[in-house]
Amino acid sequence: PVSSVAAVREGQVLHWRGADLEFHELPELGAGHQMMLMVTSGARLLFLGDALIELRRFPFANPYYSCDFRPPALERVTSLIASLKPTHIADDQGIRELKEPFDPAPPLAWAAEWRKRVADLLWPPPDMSRADPFWIRPLPDFLTARWGEPVTASVRVRNYSGSPLALTLSLSCDQLSDASWKKSLELGPWEEAVVPVSFTVKKDCPFSGVGVGIAAVVRGRASVPTQFVVHKAK
């Protein structure tokens, strides 16, 4: 239980729920403030009192096999976060404010709120192929464009294999005037990159919306495409 973790002495390391925790006092913040630093394969979750305040990188070396928090263990991660009653969550870009005050009732609604807000930080998208050591997310998911004119967007690619990864991104859609765009990149362990993408939907495309797939080829095997949804501008 969290209450027993809070009784750990300064600097002590313990193993809890599949991860190593380091416990530290933070006297500059006044009495009663402690820090628990979750260390799993070099990545960290930082707990300050009852608040989860920082999350750096993908927290688990192998989300399926290395520790207790593996799919479908997002429910367990949600429960862990809920038990600490956090009010803020942050990544390397800075603090992300959550609903304040954060009312924990009703419990099911609260868990759903957290699942939605932390899923992007903790896990790859739900439709990710379990066999792929990376994930791809379009930025943004939905685009509006004029048919026959260039469309510019980005994809965020994350390597969560724990090893260097070389991959080639490519587009697929039979409604593109030119689907030859490709991008090769190398990502270090846990590294993430944002890659610009450009394409043009055929001017005579008969549809009001099209899905443009972007897939990655690693060691000769292509992933399941992730789609941009492009709507025709009025």
C-alpha positions, -999 to 999 in steps of 0.1 A, spaced: 0 0 0 10 36 -6 10 43 32 38 17 37 59 32 9 56 66 26 73 52 57 105 43 39 137 61 51 156 87 31 175 72 2 162 37 7 154 17 -24 126 -9 -25 109 -30 -51 72 -23 -55 47 -34 -81 73 -44 -105 95 -13 -103 123 0 -81 114 30 -60 139 55 -44 126 76 -15 138 111 -8 128 139 16 124 174 0 129 197 29 129 228 7 92 222 2 83 220 39 74 193 62 55 163 49 68 164 14 85 134 1 96 122 -33 94 87 -46 114 81 -77 104 51 -98 133 38 -117 126 12 -145 153 6 -171 166 41 -168 133 60 -171 115 77 -143 82 84 -128 84 111 -101 59 112 -72 58 142 -50 36 136 -20 3 126 -35 10 141 -69 25 125 -100 44 155 -113 69 143 -139 71 116 -165 103 112 -186 103 91 -217 86 57 -220 88 43 -185 92 6 -192 120 -11 -211 97 -37 -226 60 -31 -219 51 -67 -225 77 -87 -206 100 -66 -183 77 -57 -154 43 -59 -140 29 -29 -159 23 -44 -194 -8 -44 -215 -35 -48 -206 -19 -34 -174 -29 2 -183 -57 -6 -158 -31 -13 -132 -12 19 -140 -44 38 -138 -51 23 -104 -16 32 -92 -20 68 -103 -55 70 -88 -43 57 -55 -18 86 -53 -45 112 -61 -24 133 -84 -32 168 -96 -5 173 -122 13 153 -148 42 165 -168 66 154 -195 99 168 -208 79 197 -224 67 210 -190 38 206 -166 4 196 -181 -24 209 -159 -52 185 -152 -87 193 -140 -84 213 -108 -97 204 -83 -95 168 -94 -126 151 -79 -121 113 -75 -158 106 -76 -173 87 -92 -144 63 -94 -152 49 -129 -154 84 -144 -121 93 -127 -103 62 -140 -117 69 -175 -104 105 -173 -69 94 -163 -68 66 -189 -75 92 -216 -50 117 -203 -20 95 -195 -24 69 -223 -3 91 -247 25 94 -222 25 58 -209 16 37 -238 16 34 -276 -18 38 -293 -43 10 -287 -42 -2 -323 -4 -6 -323 8 -40 -336 23 -59 -306 50 -72 -329 64 -37 -338 91 -22 -316 80 13 -324 48 33 -328 37 61 -352 12 88 -345 0 114 -370 1 151 -360 -27 160 -363 -50 130 -368 -74 149 -389 -65 173 -418 -85 196 -441 -71 202 -475 -80 211 -511 -77 183 -536 -48 188 -559 -29 210 -534 0 199 -512 -8 187 -477 18 192 -450 17 173 -417 40 155 -393 42 121 -377 57 113 -343 77 81 -342 89 64 -310 113 36 -306 105 17 -274 126 -14 -281 155 -5 -259 179 -9 -288 189 13 -318 164 10 -346 166 19 -383 134 23 -402 119 37 -434 86 55 -434 64 54 -466 29 65 -476 1 44 -491 -32 57 -506 -46 51 -541 -59 86 -541 -26 104 -540 -11 120 -570 23 110 -558 28 84 -531 66 81 -535 74 100 -503 98 81 -481 119 90 -451 146 69 -435 157 75 -399 176 60 -371 163 62 -335 183 54 -304 168 34 -275 136 52 -263 142 80 -287 114 99 -304 114 120 -335 88 142 -353 90 138 -390 75 163 -416 53 146 -442 39 161 -475 16 146 -500 -11 157 -525 -46 141 -529 -56 138 -566 -75 168 -579 -102 145 -593 -106 124 -562 -143 116 -559 -144 113 -522 -150 140 -495 -124 123 -473 -95 99 -477 -73 79 -454 -36 82 -461 -16 54 -445 19 57 -432 39 26 -424 74 18 -413 96 -9 -428 121 -24 -404 144 -52 -414 123 -58 -445 89 -61 -427 63 -34 -431 41 -24 -401 4 -20 -402 -2 15 -416 -14 43 -393 -38 67 -410 -41 104 -415 -77 113 -422 -79 140 -448 -112 159 -453 -119 179 -484 -120 216 -477 -152 233 -486 
